[in-house]
Amino acid sequence: MGGHLMALLGVFQKLIASKAHDHEGFNILNAIIDNLPMAAYETPLPTVFQLLFERLQKSRTQKFVRGLLMFLAYFIVKQGPQLVSASMDKVQPGIFLMLMQQVRHPYSGNNHAEVWVPSMSTIDGSDEEKVVLVASTKCLCEYPALQQAPELWSQLKDATIKRRANTYATGIYGMHARNLPTAA
């Protein structure tokens, strides 16, 4: 299986480098996370993150940032925030919290790396919103490093509540808020 996984990650590497096809690279990552045990992809994971961070630095697009947010959210839902953070820390310690807020760090070049909190408002589609909301809630409740950063914790809480309120107001669950029955 290791040879097939490495070949698949080679395809991922080519796709993620392309602005036109980077979303397909994220689809490959999500399929790997969904279908393989963590032990199968744990070793190449730092390289995967290195490639993602390099792309974030060199040719970030809104589509790429959105794809990265969705990948991280899905990964958090499947494996938990502590495991995801630990995997990312192998590339650069503390980068998980950095990506959750708008900060300058080595992988963002001269730009801000607006990945999690600032990009939550760009998510649309009921499944995507649910994944981001669940991942955000898991981070708020299960990630001690975030709980020790009260300002960031509060920003994420506020963004999560706002996203949920917008989800409800725009009718993501099949009805628009203005069409809700009123109490008599």
N, C-alpha and C positions, 0 to 999 in steps of 0.2 A: 504494500500500500504506500510506502514511503516514496517510491519512485513516481507513482501516479500523482501523489500530492505535490511533489516538487515540480512536476510538469504542469500541473494545474496552477501552481503559484507563479510559474514562469509566464503563463498566459495572463494571470492577474497583473503581473509587473508590466507587461506590454500594454494592457488595457488602461491601467491607472495612469500611465504616462500620456495618454491621449485625451485631449479635452472633449473630443467627440464621443469617446467610448468609455470614459472613466466610470460611468454608472454601471456598466457591465462588469467591471472589476469589482465593484462593491457587491454586485449580485453573486459573484463567485465567493467572496469572503463570507457573505451571509449564508450561502449554501454549505460552506465548510463548517461554519459554526453550528449550523442547524443539524448537520448529518454526521459529524465526526466527534468522537470524544476529545476533550481538551488535550489529553496526552498525545494525540495524533498530530496536533498542530502547534503544540507548545514551543518546540524548538525553533521553528522558523518564524514565530510570531514577532520577536524583536525586529527582524528584517522587514517584515510586513509593515510594522509601525514606522520604521526608518523610511521606507519608501513613501508612505502616506505623508509623513512630516516633511520630507524633501519636496514632494509635490505641493504641499500647502505653502511652503516657502517660495518655490520657484514660479509656479503658475497657478495660483489659487483662483478659482472662479466660484461664483455663488452656487452653481450646480455641484461642484466638488465639495464645498463646505457642507452643503445640505446632505450629500451622500455620506460624508464622514460622520456627520451628526447621526444619521440614521444607522450607520454601521455600529458606531459606539453605543447607541441606545439599544440596538438589538443584542449586541454582545453583553451589555450590562444586564439586560433582562434574562439572558440565557445563563450567564456565569456569575453575576453579581459585581458590584462596583469595586470591591477590594481586589478581586482577581484581575479585573481589567486594569485597574490602576497599577497593580504590581507588574503586570505584563508591560505596560507602557513605561514604568520606571526603569526597566532594564535598558531603555534607550536614553532616557534622561530623567533623573529623579525629580518628582514633583510636577511632571508635565501634564498629568491628568487634571489636576486642579487648575493649572494654567490654561488649559484648553476650555475649561468650564467658564472662564471669565474672559474679559477683553484685556489682554496683557501683551507686553512685548516679551518675546523669548527667542532663543537662537533659531528656531524653525520658522519664525514668522518674518524674518528679514527686517525691512523697514516698516512693515505693515503690522497692524494688530491682527492677532489670530482670533477672530470672532467665530467661535465654534459652537459652544453649547448655549449659554444663556442668551447672548445676542441673536442667535440664529433660530431660536425656538419659534419665533413668529413667522418664519418662512415655511414651516411645515404645513402641508395641507393633505387632505385625504384621511379618512377615518382610521385606517389601519396605522398609518404613519403617526398620527397624533396619539393614538393609544400607546404605541411603543415608546414614544418620547415621554409621555406622561408617566407611564409605569417606570421607565428607567430613571426619570427625574425623582420620582417618589422613592425608589430604591436607594438612590444616592442620598437623599435627605434623611432617610431612616436607618440605613445600613452602613454608611461610610463614615467612620469616626474622624478621619482627616477633614472632611467637609464640615462636620459638626464642630470642629475646633477652629473653623474659619467663619465666625458668625456673620460677617458682612456678606461673604459669598453664599453662605447657607440661606441668608435672608433674600438675596437676589434670586437664587434658584427657586426658593419657595414662592416668592412673588410672581416670577415668570411662569411657574407651574400653575398657580392659581389663575393667573390671567389667561393662560393658554386654555385651561379647562373652562373658564367662563366664556371665552370666545367660541370654544367648541360647542358648548351648550347653546349659546346665542345664535350661532349660524346653522344650527339644525343638523349637526353631524349624525345624530341618531335618528334621522328620518323625519323630523318635524322642525319647523322654525319656531323660535321662542315666541314670536308674535302670534302663532297659531295655537299656543298652548291653552288648554281650557282654564278659565278663571274660576276661583272659588265663589260659590253663590252665597 
